[in-house]
Amino acid sequence: MRSHEYRSVIASAKIFVASVCVLFAVFMLWNTWRARQEQLQEANSTTENISRALVQHADDTIKEADAVLIGIAERLQYDGKSPAALARLKRFLAQEVLELSQLNSLAIIDKDGNWIVNSEQLSFPRLTSRDREYFFYHRAHPDSLPHIGPPVKNRATGDWIVTISRRVNAPDGSFDGLIMAAIKLDYFSTFYNSFDIGKTGALLLALDDGTMLVRRPLRTDSIGKNLKDAAIFRDYASKTSYGFARIRSSQDGVTRLNSYRHLNRYPLFIAVALAEDEVLVQWKTDALLHLFGLLTLTALLGFFGNRLITQITLRVDAEQDAIESRAHIEHLNQALQDLAMQDGLTGLANRRCFDDAISKELRRAARNQTSLSLIMIDVDYFKRYNDTYGHLAGDECLRKIAAAVKAAKKRPDDMVARYGGEEIVVMLPACDAPGAVQIANEMLSAIQALAIVHTGNPPGVVTASAGVGVLAAVSNDTLAEHIIDMADKALYQAKSSGRNRACLFGQA
């Protein structure tokens, strides 16, 4: 029998060692996969944040230039085009170009395309825009809305610019010219160079029709190139106002995480791309280190497990070692059991712990002929809160509510537990109905005092409702379901009568 027992112990030890190795491998793979997902999610957040910053920058840049055009239009309307008025306008244009670093030039152009006033010290007869896209556009469109044209080179300086312009109408509504602001594309490039996008990342500013204005890194054919065949435009940016895309480039074979977003005021969109391999480079290093650690740990477990098995077969004293090991495992199991009685999210007692505790408390109340009260608390419109702010915010909300309810607990014997979802129960031994209702109201006040913003709840902050059940007399036949049902029905009454209140079972 002893030999059979030893063989059984050896077989169990081998299974245990193998299981531990497998569990470590599974845990490592799962943890590594989760770290990869978190890294990619962080990269998506980074691209979204960069795209928002670039959209805001582009919107502010063009809005400032457009505001100057509006000011020039008002001056033309009220001051006219007399020589004195034009001289004042020229000084105004020059001053605006000095003040706004994004501006290359400002110009007022007549109906024939000739520049009559500009911000540069250039001879008017030599300057014309009759062949420019924006001139044809405004001549054909009677509205005075701003128009952003394709990128062109400044004929005087040779710099790449993008124009924003507005039509000027004669008193009879006919075309009388336009006003134009030239924005330096280098202004955007300088700003884009301040972002860390790795070696193979990319930043892009383009018109809604796919015409590229600015790209980082800059290529020889970047400015003015049409993106109609590029996946980011063809499949995504041309169809939705914003979003994410994982795209493998057909040119260099690099897979990139893309975030794109259109401007609200102007026909432009931004695209930000980070190379997936660069995003995951640290993750790959960590994964290799984890793999090395797993192999080392597995080798150590195998070595020491084999030594343990050998010692079991050679020495009778292994029985004592087994007893000690069993005691240690039981200790660990007890620790795990203690953890199993606690809710992982809120830190409160969990449903299992509550079920055990209320059964014991009912027996004690029956022996001592004392009362037992139960408060059931439910967060008002919690589904709306999750739908509006997300489940992470919902979890944080439950943590704060649980802490507030626990802090409002009066006595050491009172128990606060998470019953399920957003429901919390409070067990109050030897507590009568008035006392239980008072405690319930104090806990609801503590929840509302957290002032957690909740636009889907009429008070504007997170509130809760409570149902109070009281057993004045407890017998040996009383079941926990009885008082739970009382509290649950009282909670339903609190919800039905307007929420953010406590109701006592059986009381109107």
C-alpha positions, 0 to 999 in steps of 0.5 A: 500500500505504501508503494502504491501511495508513493506512486500515486504521489509521484504521478500527482507531482508530475501532473502538478509540475506539468500543469503549472508549466502549462498555466504559466505558458497560457498566462504569459501568452494571454498577458502578452496578447493583452499588452499588444492590444493595449499598445495598439489602443494607446497608438490609436489614442495617440493618432487621434490626439495628434489628428485633433491637434492638427485639425484645431491648428489648421482650423485656427490658421485658416480662420484667422486668415478668413477673418482678415478677408472679412475685415478687408471686405468691410473696408472695401464696402464702406471706404470704396476704392479711392486712391486714399482708401486703397493706400490705407488698405495697402498699409492694413494688408502689410500690417496683417501679414506682419502680425500673422506668421502664416500669411505669405501675402494679401491681395485685392483683385479686380474683376479682370484678375488684376491686383489693385492692392497687395501686401507686397512691394510689387508693381501692380501691372505685373500681377494678375490672377486671371489664370488662377483657379480661385479667380475662375471659381469666384467669377462663376459662383455668386456667393461670398463664402470663403473658398480654399484653392489648390496649392500653387507657387507664389509667382514673386517668391516661388514659395508654395502657398494655399489660397483662401479667398472671398468674392466681392460683388458690385452694388448690382450683385455682379462680379467685381473681383475678389480678396485673397489671402495666401497661406504658407504651406511651410507654416504647416510643415514647421508645426508638423515637424514638432510631432514624434511620429517615428521613422516611417510615420506620416502626417497629411493635410489635404483638400476634401477632393483629395488634393494634397497640401502638406505631407510629412515626410515631404516627397517631390510629388507630395504637394498638389498630388491627388489621393484618389487612389490612396486607400486612406482617402478612397476607402475612408476619408472620402466616406466618413468625417473621422475614423481609424484605419489599419492599412498596409501600404502598397508602396513600401509594404509598411502597415500603419495605424491611421486616424483621419478627421475632417475640419468642421468649417473648411473643406480639408481633412487631416490624416495621421499614420504611425507604423505598427512595427514601430508602435510594437517595438517595445512590446516585442522586446518585452515579449522576448524577455517574458518568453526567456523568463518563462523558459527559465522558470519552466526549466527551474520548475522541471529541475526542482520538480524532478528532484522532489519526485526523486526524493519522494521515491528514495526517502520515507521522510517525503511524507512529512514534506507532503504534509507540510506542502498540503498545509501550505496549499490549504493556507493558499486556498484559504487566502484565495477563498477570502479573495473570492468573497470580495468583489473585484471592482468595488472592494465590497463583499460579493454576492457569495459572501452576502448570501453566507452572511445573511443566512448566519444573521437570520439564524442569530436573529431567530435565536436572539429574537432581534430584528433584521433590516436590509437596504437595497440600493440601485443607481438611477439610469445607470445604463444611460450613464454607461451609454453616455460616458463608457463602461470604464467611467461606469466602473469608476462611478460604481467604485465611488458609490461603493466607497460612499455607501461604505463610509456611511455605514454606522456599525461594525456589524453592518454589512455592505455588499455588491449584490449584482450589476449596479445594486448594493445591499446593506444588511443591518442586524438589530435595526428597526424600520425608522433607523434603517430608513434614516441610514438609507437616506443618509447613504443616498445623500452621500451618493448624490453629494459625490456630484458625479455628472450624469446628463441622462439623470434629471438632477444632472448628477448620479443619484440612487434609489433604495428599498428598505425591508425590515423583519421585526420578528425572525423565526427559524423558518424565515428565508433570506429570499423573504427579506430580499424580496421585501427590499426589492419590492420597496426599491421598485416602489422607489423607482416608480415614484420618481427615483432618488429616494428611499421607500420602506416595504409596506409603507405608502 
